[in-house]
Amino acid sequence: MIQTDICIIGAGPVGLFAVFEAGLLKMRCHLIDALPKIGGQLTEIYPRKPIYDIPGYPTILAEDLIKNLMEQIEPFKPSFTLGERVEKFVKNEDGSFNLTTSAGTEVSCKVVVIAGGLGCFEPRKPEIPQLEQYEGKGVTYMVINPETYRNKRVVLAGGGDSALDWTVFLADVAAELTLVHRSESFRGAPDSVEKVMELAKEKKIRLMLKSNINAIEGNGKLTGVSITDQHKSVQTIPTDYFIPLFGLSPKLGPLENWGLNLDKSAITVDTFDYSTSVPGVYAIGDINSYPGKLKLILCGFHEAALMAQSAYKVVYPNQKYSLKYTTVNGIQSF
Amino acid sequence: MDIINIYVEDFSGNRQHLEIPTEINLNLMEVLKASEYPVQGTCGGMALCATCHVEVLSGSEQLNPPQDQELDMLDTLPELTDNSRLACQIPIQENIDGIIVKVLTE
């Protein structure tokens, strides 16, 4: 079990900066994110977009802001659990918390900070009957470990960059690879499109354009997918894995059932310290709601600073704290 | 003040008439969000998240054609229709008067 002072749910910019503010107050942090990489929306949705309203940066690319934040929090040695979603939330009698992720990772902490943005990014699922029954039994929406597919038969669906990238990558790994795309052309990065077309020409992959997958087959485990082409003719391709790659969309997820006060899909907080209705649990950044709330990264940073002051009293109930400027004391790393 | 009319159908098929002044300088995603439709607009209108996916049931030819960024994003949607658009890329202007859109997000 991972033991920490603060468990931060969400490794976007606000979750990351919370590590800094907590670190100044000698609190250690562990971060959990449902996505396999840090950065949240900034990495997942708009890594190459410039942001213009971060104080001190006339303009900064989203991915660079994340890189800088990682550098800024490095002295405080945060630990990460990525690609896992917090499923279970238990408040113990002594006020501490136990969290359990989708992969069974357990975290014990004194404070929980929810910096979950718009919720978990969950894969968009195509409407195929029985698809969900086969999740984990051959159907998956994310390639986490490519080695899983070594010498296996794999069908990918989608036409975006991730479908193209994984096609190129898995072409050498899988025993047999099929890419199914609804349209006749790809709009992804020209490089990747060219590589995929080449692989198809060399018959290293099976490329099915203007086609859709509308049924899956199996006997408890996936055995094949049915593909309908533009002429409405249907063929079944035997496969071990089917990976639809249609991007991600945000959902609030399991934290809806943790007993926190909610307003639509946001967690209501007290603006004194961004605490939620459950003592010891804070919500900062886009996921919280209060009168006058602005969903800006810079507001999330401010919320993180105030949260840390209040969390300090939970983590160190018998100590007094007085604010010290980093310019005076520097950073005392762990 | 110029007012335009649009008709919005929700996921279960109920249709509502909205009157919108053009001078408010909003896009359709913002209007749908403000009208309490289940439209998140996660990316804030950059055509990067597709949480404002709509189907234009009538009047799609009146709209400005989609730009590359929007087409790229639409390509990632499993439930794409022939008249799919991202509402955030549809500014509230005279040219959209009378269109009928169906909200495809839940």
Interface residues (C-beta under 8 A of the other chain):
Chain A: Q41 I45 Y46 K49 L118 R124 K125 P126 E127 G158 G159 G160 R182 S183 F186 R187 G188 P244 F246 G247 S249 P250 S265 K295
Chain B: Q40 T42 C43 G44 M46 L48 C49 A50 T51 D68 L71 D72 M73 D75 T76 L77 P78 E79 L80
